[in-house]
């Protein structure tokens, strides 16, 4: 299906924070909070510096081979895993929790962004190799977020039959009722719908836990592009950061360093994440709870587990997999096991990564290029036709609904409902009357101002009534504007933060991902709008 693409500055959409737009524009207030600029020049510098920060490539490859043993990976995935043993191979990484059915569209967009950037870097640097990686946040325990997705205007919720702890470890057998409910709505009938049902059934009913199901699903969708799925919930991986974990437990270094960075950042911006004295969870069986120190004893919240220092250090050395970094230390972990040059994240992720540069420097861990994932708005054929009938450009559809309605009325009826000129004339008359009254008696000044205020208010009331009259004349057209806005921006938010990929997969099949891959511009730092052009 033919499509048209449009690229817009993020600042023109009205949906992104000042911090995000300032970061992309290279605002000097943020220059001290990152190492490399989010562009081709920054990537080039990162590639050179990354060589100074070796990782344990053999462990990385060995663990990945183990994690893929139960799958049928594409040849490109196997080739990329093997390439990671070589010093001239680097990774381009994005991270996300294992949301049920991928959760929201931006899950898909993050991964496609990583794939496309790796492809472009492989072309730009033929003497090196670049591998896209999806780093699965399998240790997250926010089931309320991860167990929810939307389809067809309906919210689907998996409650996991009371399971607790890391969502990635939760068993999948109780997902069947959710899938059954979804499959009643999924459609229209056809090849793509049947394929999607089979894919989801094999993923969630053919694998024991959420991590394995997510790896299967993502591999089936993206394996042909060479994407590697990495589950960090491994003892061998945690070995790489035992010194960091030990320091956080004993000395709370990250807390003081990151707090100081946040204090500097908050002079101009809002902080996204805040450190705790200890930035680790205890992860065991069905438990993932924060670790706190009280006096000379370390405790896990909502649990009887506690240690003295010697016991805690022994536990850490014997079972590093039981210690799970929070958002403050997760990036340290990620960059300690991957030969990364770039990390791709959403606006919130970019914001909290900008708080962390100093802690990376303290632990001598590589701080990669931080890229804002390319946001995407997909306008389907019906929406595109309605947009054109209303005479709205792509940039205009991002304007607030009220602005579009006012502009439409003005463009189609003139400005007869506006009282701007009359108000100005009346103000001149009233100003003259105020001077005249004040000249007669200075105490009349207040009365004259009160009359002027009252007239201004009455003019505003009259203008609103005249606008409503114009709206009634154009009721059908204005309703179409409202319908267009609500369909493209559900809940007045970005489509990518609400919708699931299922609709697009059913419409386009696997080719949906190829369209996205072809349209993505990973270093352009602009919002992408894809519109059906049939």
C-alpha positions in Angstrom: 0.0 0.0 0.0 1.4 3.4 -0.9 2.1 5.8 1.9 3.3 9.4 2.4 5.7 10.4 5.2 6.0 13.7 6.9 8.6 14.7 9.5 8.0 17.5 12.0 10.1 19.1 14.8 9.1 17.6 18.1 8.6 21.1 19.4 5.9 21.7 16.9 3.7 18.9 18.1 3.0 20.1 21.6 3.4 16.7 23.1 7.0 16.8 24.3 8.7 18.3 27.4 10.9 21.4 27.2 13.8 19.2 28.4 13.4 16.8 25.5 13.2 19.6 22.9 16.1 21.5 24.4 18.2 18.3 24.4 17.6 17.7 20.7 18.4 21.4 19.9 21.6 21.3 21.9 20.6 23.9 24.4 23.6 24.9 26.5 21.8 24.4 29.8 21.9 20.7 29.2 25.5 20.4 27.8 27.0 19.1 31.0 24.5 16.3 31.4 25.5 14.1 28.5 28.7 13.0 26.8 27.8 12.7 23.1 25.4 14.7 21.0 22.4 12.8 19.7 23.5 12.9 16.0 25.9 11.3 13.6 28.9 13.3 15.0 28.1 12.0 18.5 27.8 8.4 17.2 31.2 8.7 15.6 32.8 9.9 18.8 31.1 7.2 20.9 32.4 4.5 18.6 35.9 5.6 19.1 35.6 5.9 22.9 33.7 2.7 23.4 36.9 0.8 22.6 38.2 2.0 26.0 35.4 0.2 27.9 35.7 -3.6 27.2 32.9 -6.0 28.2 32.9 -9.7 28.8 32.0 -10.7 25.2 32.3 -14.4 25.8 29.9 -14.4 28.7 27.5 -12.3 26.6 27.6 -14.7 23.7 27.3 -17.8 25.9 24.3 -16.5 27.8 22.6 -15.4 24.6 23.2 -18.8 23.0 21.6 -20.4 26.1 18.6 -18.0 26.0 18.0 -18.8 22.3 18.4 -22.6 22.7 14.7 -23.2 22.9 13.8 -21.0 19.9 14.3 -21.3 16.1 16.2 -18.0 15.6 16.7 -16.5 12.2 20.1 -16.9 10.6 20.7 -13.2 11.0 20.2 -13.4 14.7 22.6 -16.3 15.0 25.1 -14.4 12.9 24.8 -11.3 15.1 25.2 -13.3 18.3 28.4 -14.7 16.9 29.6 -11.3 15.8 29.4 -10.1 19.4 32.6 -12.0 20.1 34.6 -9.7 17.9 36.0 -6.4 19.2 34.8 -4.5 16.1 31.2 -5.3 16.8 29.0 -2.9 18.8 25.4 -2.8 19.8 22.5 -0.3 19.5 20.2 -0.9 22.3 16.7 -0.1 23.4 15.0 -1.3 26.5 11.5 -2.0 27.6 9.5 -4.1 30.0 7.9 -7.3 28.7 4.4 -5.8 28.4 1.6 -8.2 27.5 1.2 -8.3 23.7 3.9 -5.6 23.6 1.6 -3.1 25.4 1.7 0.2 23.4 2.9 1.1 19.9 6.0 2.8 21.1 7.3 -0.7 22.1 7.4 -1.5 18.4 8.8 1.9 17.4 11.7 1.7 19.9 12.8 -1.6 18.4 12.4 -0.5 14.8 14.5 2.6 15.6 17.3 0.4 16.9 17.1 -1.8 13.9 17.2 1.0 11.4 20.1 2.8 13.2 22.1 -0.4 13.2 21.5 -0.8 9.5 22.6 2.7 8.8 25.7 2.4 10.9 26.7 -0.9 9.2 26.6 1.0 5.9 28.5 4.1 7.2 31.2 2.0 8.9 31.9 -1.1 6.7 34.9 -2.0 8.8 32.7 -2.5 11.9 29.5 -4.3 12.8 26.5 -3.0 14.6 23.8 -5.2 16.2 20.4 -4.1 17.3 19.4 -5.3 20.8 16.1 -5.3 22.7 17.1 -5.3 26.4 14.1 -6.8 28.2 13.1 -5.2 31.5 12.1 -8.6 32.8 12.7 -7.8 36.5 10.1 -5.1 36.6 7.3 -5.9 39.1 4.6 -3.4 37.9 2.0 -5.9 36.8 -0.7 -3.2 36.7 1.2 -1.5 33.9 2.7 -4.6 32.2 -0.4 -6.7 32.3 -2.6 -4.2 30.4 -3.1 -3.4 26.8 -5.9 -2.0 24.6 -7.6 -3.1 21.5 -10.8 -2.0 19.7 -11.4 0.6 22.4 -11.4 -2.0 25.1 -8.9 -2.4 27.9 -7.6 -5.9 28.6 -6.1 -6.7 32.0 -4.2 -9.8 33.1 -4.2 -10.2 36.8 -1.8 -13.2 36.8 -3.9 -15.1 39.4 -2.3 -13.3 42.3 1.3 -13.9 41.2 3.9 -11.4 42.6 7.5 -10.5 42.0 9.2 -9.9 38.7 6.7 -10.0 35.8 9.2 -11.7 33.5 9.2 -14.7 35.9 5.4 -15.0 36.1 3.8 -18.1 34.6 1.6 -17.6 31.5 -1.0 -20.4 31.9 -3.6 -17.9 33.3 -3.4 -15.7 30.1 -5.7 -17.9 28.1 -9.0 -16.2 29.2 -7.5 -12.8 28.2 -6.6 -14.2 24.8 -10.0 -15.8 24.4 -11.7 -12.5 25.1 -9.4 -10.7 22.7 -9.9 -13.2 19.9 -13.6 -12.6 20.0 -13.0 -9.0 18.9 -9.9 -9.4 16.8 -10.5 -8.8 13.1 -11.7 -8.5 10.4 -11.3 -12.2 9.5 -8.5 -13.0 7.1 -5.0 -14.3 6.7 -3.3 -11.6 8.9 -5.8 -12.0 11.7 -5.3 -15.8 11.7 -1.5 -15.4 11.7 -1.7 -13.0 14.6 -3.9 -15.3 16.6 -1.5 -18.2 16.0 1.5 -16.0 16.9 0.0 -14.9 20.2 -1.2 -18.4 21.1 2.2 -19.9 20.5 3.9 -17.1 22.4 1.8 -17.0 25.6 0.4 -20.6 25.8 3.5 -22.3 24.4 6.0 -20.8 26.8 6.2 -21.1 30.6 6.7 -17.5 31.7 6.4 -14.0 30.4 10.1 -13.6 29.6 10.2 -16.6 27.4 6.8 -15.6 25.8 8.1 -12.1 25.1 11.3 -13.3 23.6 9.4 -15.7 21.3 7.0 -12.9 20.2 9.7 -10.3 19.6 11.9 -12.8 17.8 9.0 -13.9 15.5 8.3 -10.2 14.7 11.8 -8.9 14.4 14.2 -11.8 14.1 14.4 -11.4 10.3 16.0 -8.0 10.9 18.7 -9.5 13.1 17.4 -8.2 16.4 18.7 -9.8 19.5 16.5 -10.1 22.5 18.5 -10.1 25.8 17.0 -11.0 29.2 19.3 -9.6 31.8 17.9 -11.8 34.6 21.0 -13.9 34.7 23.6 -14.6 37.4 26.4 -14.5 34.8 25.4 -11.0 33.8 25.1 -9.7 37.4 28.6 -10.8 38.1 29.8 -7.9 35.9 28.4 -5.3 38.4 29.0 -6.9 41.8 31.4 -4.1 42.8 28.6 -1.5 42.0 26.0 -3.5 43.8 28.3 -3.9 46.8 29.1 -0.1 46.9 25.4 0.8 46.7 24.5 -1.5 49.6 27.4 -0.4 51.8 28.0 3.2 50.9 24.9 4.5 49.0 27.2 6.3 46.6 24.7 6.7 43.8 22.3 8.5 46.1 24.6 11.4 46.8 26.0 11.7 43.3 22.7 11.5 41.4 21.0 13.8 43.9 23.6 16.4 43.3 23.0 16.1 39.5 19.3 16.4 40.0 19.8 19.6 42.0 21.7 21.1 39.1 19.2 19.9 36.5 16.2 21.2 38.4 17.4 24.8 38.2 15.8 24.7 34.7 13.9 21.4 34.4 11.9 18.8 36.3 13.7 15.7 37.3 12.2 12.4 36.0 13.5 9.9 38.6 14.9 10.2 42.1 17.5 7.9 43.7 17.0 6.1 47.0 19.7 5.5 49.6 19.8 1.9 48.2 18.8 1.5 44.6 18.3 -2.3 44.6 15.5 -4.8 44.9 15.8 -8.2 46.4 14.7 -10.7 43.7 13.9 -14.3 44.7 11.1 -16.6 43.8 7.9 -14.5 43.9 9.5 -11.6 45.6 10.9 -8.3 44.3 11.1 -5.8 47.1 13.2 -2.8 47.9 16.2 -3.2 50.2 16.6 -0.7 53.0 19.2 -0.3 55.7 18.1 0.2 59.3 20.9 0.7 61.8 23.3 -2.2 61.2 20.8 -4.4 59.4 19.6 -4.6 55.8 15.9 -5.5 55.3 13.6 -6.2 52.4 10.2 -4.5 52.5 7.1 -6.6 53.0 9.3 -9.6 53.8 11.1 -11.1 56.8 14.4 -11.3 54.9 17.2 -9.4 56.6 21.0 -9.6 56.9 24.0 -8.4 58.8 26.8 -7.0 56.6 28.8 -10.2 56.4 25.6 -12.2 55.6 24.6 -9.7 52.9 28.0 -9.7 51.2 28.0 -13.5 51.2 24.6 -13.5 49.6 25.7 -11.1 47.0 28.8 -13.0 46.0 26.9 -16.4 46.0 23.7 -15.1 44.3 24.2 -11.8 42.4 21.0 -12.6 40.4 19.0 -11.9 43.5 19.9 -8.2 43.4 17.9 -6.2 40.9 18.9 -2.6 40.0 16.2 0.1 39.9 16.0 2.8 37.3 19.1 4.6 38.7 21.4 1.7 38.3 19.8 -0.2 35.5 21.7 1.7 32.8 25.0 1.0 34.6 24.1 -2.7 34.4 23.1 -2.5 30.7 26.2 -0.8 29.6 28.4 -3.1 31.6 27.3 -6.2 29.7 26.7 -4.7 26.2 29.3 -3.1 23.9 26.8 -0.3 23.3 27.4 2.9 21.4 23.8 4.2 21.5 20.7 3.8 23.7 17.3 4.6 22.3 14.5 5.7 24.8 11.4 7.7 25.1 11.1 11.1 26.5 11.0 10.0 30.1 14.0 7.7 29.6 16.0 10.5 28.0 15.1 12.7 31.0 16.4 10.3 33.6 19.5 9.3 31.7 20.5 12.9 31.7 20.6 12.7 35.5 23.1 9.8 35.4 26.2 10.8 33.6 28.1 11.5 36.8 27.4 8.1 38.3 28.6 6.4 35.0 31.8 8.4 35.3 32.2 7.5 39.0 32.0 3.8 38.2 34.1 4.1 34.9 31.2 2.7 32.9 30.7 3.9 29.3 27.9 6.5 28.9 26.4 6.0 25.4 24.8 8.4 22.9 21.2 8.9 24.2 18.7 9.1 21.4 15.0 10.0 21.6 13.1 7.2 19.9 11.3 8.4 16.8 7.7 8.9 17.6 5.2 7.9 15.0 1.6 8.8 14.1 -0.1 6.6 11.6 -3.0 8.0 9.7 -5.2 5.4 8.0 -7.0 5.7 4.7 -10.3 6.9 6.2 -8.6 9.4 8.5 -6.5 10.7 5.6 -9.6 11.3 3.4 -11.3 13.2 6.2 -8.2 15.3 6.8 -8.1 16.3 3.2 -11.8 17.0 3.0 -11.5 19.4 5.9 -8.5 21.1 4.3 -6.2 20.4 7.2 -2.4 20.0 6.7 -0.4 17.4 8.6 1.1 20.1 11.0 -2.3 21.6 11.6 -3.8 18.3 13.0 -1.5 18.6 16.0 -3.2 21.9 17.0 -5.8 21.8 19.8 -9.3 21.0 18.8 -10.7 24.4 19.8 -8.0 26.1 17.7 -8.9 24.0 14.7 -12.6 24.8 15.2 -12.0 28.5 15.5 -9.8 28.5 12.4 -12.4 26.5 10.5 -15.1 29.0 11.4 -13.0 32.0 10.5 -11.9 30.4 7.2 -15.5 29.5 6.2 -17.5 32.4 7.5 -15.1 35.3 7.9 -14.7 37.1 11.2 -18.3 38.3 11.7 -18.5 36.6 15.0 -15.4 38.4 16.4 -15.7 41.7 18.2 -12.1 42.7 18.1 -12.5 45.9 16.1 -15.7 46.9 17.9 -14.0 46.3 21.3 -11.1 48.6 20.2 -13.5 51.3 19.1 -15.5 51.1 22.3 -12.3 51.2 24.4 -11.3 54.4 22.7 -14.7 55.9 23.4 -14.7 54.8 27.0 -11.1 56.1 27.5 -12.3 59.5 26.3 -15.3 59.4 28.6 -13.1 58.4 31.5 -10.9 61.4 30.9 -13.9 63.6 30.6 -15.5 62.3 33.8 -12.2 62.5 35.7 -11.8 66.1 34.6 -15.2 67.0 36.0 -14.6 65.1 39.3 -11.6 62.8 40.1 -13.8 60.6 42.2 -15.6 59.5 39.0 -12.5 57.7 37.7 -13.4 54.4 39.6 -17.0 54.5 38.3 -15.8 55.0 34.7 -13.3 52.1 35.0 -16.1 49.8 36.4 -18.4 50.7 33.5 -15.5 49.9 31.0 -14.9 46.5 32.7 -18.5 45.6 32.5 -18.8 46.5 28.8 -15.7 44.4 28.0 -17.2 41.5 29.8 -20.6 41.9 28.0 -18.7 42.0 24.7 -16.9 38.8 25.5 -20.3 37.2 26.4 -21.7 38.4 23.1 -18.8 37.1 21.1 -19.2 33.6 22.6 -22.8 33.6 21.7 -22.0 34.7 18.2 -19.4 32.0 17.9 -22.0 29.4 19.1 -24.3 30.6 16.4 -21.7 30.1 13.8 -20.9 26.7 15.1 -24.6 25.7 14.8 -24.4 26.7 11.1 -21.3 24.5 10.6 -22.3 21.8 13.0 -21.7 18.9 10.6 -18.3 20.1 9.6 -17.2 20.8 13.1 -18.3 17.4 14.2 -16.0 15.9 11.6 -13.1 17.9 13.0 -13.9 16.5 16.4 -14.2 13.0 15.0 -10.8 13.3 13.2 -9.0 14.6 16.3 -10.4 12.0 18.6 -9.6 9.1 16.2 -6.0 10.3 15.5 -5.3 11.4 19.1 -7.3 9.0 21.4 -7.9 10.6 24.8 -6.3 13.7 23.5 -2.9 11.9 23.6 -0.5 10.4 21.2 -1.7 7.3 19.4 1.6 5.5 20.2 0.9 5.8 24.0 -2.6 4.2 23.8 -2.9 1.8 20.9 -1.6 -1.7 20.4 0.2 -3.0 17.3 -2.6 -5.6 16.6 -4.7 -3.2 14.4 -1.7 -2.5 12.1 -0.6 -6.0 11.9 -4.1 -7.1 10.9 -4.2 -4.4 8.2 -0.7 -4.9 6.8 0.7 -8.2 8.0 4.4 -8.5 8.6 4.8 -5.7 5.9 3.8 -3.3 8.6 7.2 -3.5 10.1 8.9 -3.0 6.8 6.9 0.2 6.2 8.0 1.4 9.6 11.6 0.4 8.9 11.7 2.2 5.6 10.2 5.4 7.0 12.3 5.7 10.1 15.0 8.3 10.1 17.0 7.3 13.3 19.2 10.4 13.5 16.8 13.0 12.1 15.4 13.8 15.6 11.9 14.6 14.2 8.4 13.2 14.6 7.3 10.8 11.9 3.8 10.9 10.4 2.8 8.0 8.1 -0.3 8.4 6.1 -2.0 5.9 3.8 -2.0 7.4 0.3 -4.4 5.0 -1.5 
